[in-house]
């Protein structure tokens, strides 16, 4: 009997609901459609859809495509509405609509205080504004930074403080290729931050504690205390153990994290679907062998979901782990109660629910990678595994794990290249070793937390965890030291990423179903991808740019010609890898700058003060200098002022004819404000890097 190939959109109806819903989310974010238009559209399309049921059956059959179109339009508008209402800026009491710089703010501490390198950080929630003698209700998140010399350690979750400091809008650095932090914060419904010293805030007697959040924070503190006591404080082993079990990353060593990323196993130290999957497999195995429980499917499902969600809550209830919990909840229910349930339908349903709860998850890298990895494993793991037949039982287990790693990588590598600009060449080796090892560590840690109250058991389990984590770190660092372990600095754009996805998907479906048309599409897209890459290379070869980076308290300037660049700036940026990686490296990857040189070809330097770059004359002032007034003013195109030198703009204008003055991020803000006022009075064009973002001049 011939097997029927039922299209995926028939077996996964939620997929047909999900796609137009996502389209609505995207439209609302990028177009900001008003609520009035959204509501009118919903009413009109819903009314038209319902009217179909009053038509004769024959007419409805002929117009069923129109009915399907209306249903899609309703879902698009539902996505518009959900996204609109999620934006706190549309609520009447959002503080941003009424806030004045002179207002006092009553802010509730929304999480435990976290210590950073130069400050303390916490999320706050504005409850009201005090203006003169009146209290104005307000609501909204606020990012709080406290100076190290303040008495912030007396603050705890739920405390309320009164602050008197002007709020600062969260802005991007403007550096080329930089992470869009402003958008990221907006997705968290946070639009302002404030830096507070002791004089800027007062603790109030009143507190506001949510018992559920308090339970999560208390459980997290107890788990952290247990790990610190048994594994060892202030060690790399402790940081990895905390991250692997509950996703706590504050104690992680940055270089060690980079090594995990370079070797393709960073997912191990980020609570994700893998961790929930391991817990899920363990629970299935336990409940299938437990008397009484194994006879009742309903009991198994209830206990399984309870354990999954309890683990999710105890690990901090982060977005990534809750997302995985929802995903596995739908998969569990679908497999248990609906024998013919499609795994794709369960995944689409879980994504639909998550996006209804928070449509901004759509831009979350973890959300994208989680679903792409799971779909990749479902689609490709079995065909990859069937490529080779292995007789040996243990080698077959290794090949199964390798097949899973390869399948997960197929749909995730294009987006990983887009976000991280690197590809771990040895991911297969590290995953084959690290995934089983991290599984043992995870289960040992669960046993440690559960049995830590038993003195000897807790001590020995803690030592076992410390040794296992040390072993895993040693292996990862050894692989990372191999010269070709990572393919780094890979340029990628939205267009090339989508082109690569079409190539990968069409090739994969062609290999699975032998569809010649899909092969032709993939080859065409591969040609388009190649042309885009060649055109990009040509643009890079002909680029000439001056970039003044926005690096707080640092001077950083690149003179760019083709693939080469000359750096002028603080030596600290050359020594501090984290500063380079965060502020400078993304732009250099985007511009494909491969080589730092002492001097690019078309630049002339005089006394590290005057630069002739192309047809532009540039003056760099980074120290106090006295100029003699010449008989004829010197013409310069740009003056860059750095490191807060003692100078006065009127004196500069007596010496130079300048078209534009740039104040970089190494200057004090109060000095920049003073200089800007002088420039405005003298009608001089000026640019403040810390306020307006990085300065980029195409030559």
Order of alpha helices (4+ residues) and beta strands (2+ residues): alpha-alpha-alpha-alpha-alpha-beta-beta-beta-beta-beta-beta-alpha-beta-beta-alpha-alpha-alpha-alpha-alpha-alpha-alpha-alpha-alpha-beta-alpha-alpha-beta-alpha-alpha-beta-beta-beta-alpha-alpha-beta-beta-beta-beta-beta-alpha-beta-alpha-beta-alpha-beta
